[in-house]
Amino acid sequence: MNRRDFLKTSLAATAALAGTAILGGTLAHTATNRKGGKMKILVITGSPRKNGNSNTLAEHFIRGAKEAGHEVVRFDAAFKRVHPCIACNKCGMNGECVFKDDFEFVRKQIVDAGMVVFATPMYYFGISAQIKAVIDRFYAINSSIHVPKKAALLMTYADDNKRKEKVISDHYEVLLDYLGWSDAGQVIAPGVWPAGAVNHTKYPEQAYRLGKSV
């Protein structure tokens, strides 16, 4: 099968499954993830610094979300083994990946999560390679995650140029548009470079309040 036929077949399958989820499975999905207004939240971080600024935002978000009664599951991509996608197409966009690594945890947790949170520093004007590797592997569960979910972006960077941060926020928004997820909020902290720099700003409180409000 050539690439064009493969994509047509795969996208048709994705659309069919997504339609089923929206038309016939939304209420069941919501009931699973939002019992009494509570839901399961998967937080994916991308910083290799344990005390890094984006990880600090993630911790504050998690504290707020837990106080609101949500179940929070965290995946620190930089400290896990996630092989980059190699575009072999063996998964067919909705099947087993050829790599058996720590992405299996994400695969298990993300499908029934009502919300996915991305926490990343800006590295060379883009999201960190560690979190990008995780997102690229979404390819293998493409059909399964094309269901309504909330999402949030927590991002830190050393500069304070709005044009530069827009690259990451645009990537995030296009990803959500493709998946059919809705943005629940973004906390973008400019001007923080050394570990701990974000602690003396308003942004940890913003992350906490976002977690508390979802």
Disulfide bonds with the S-S distance in Angstrom:
none
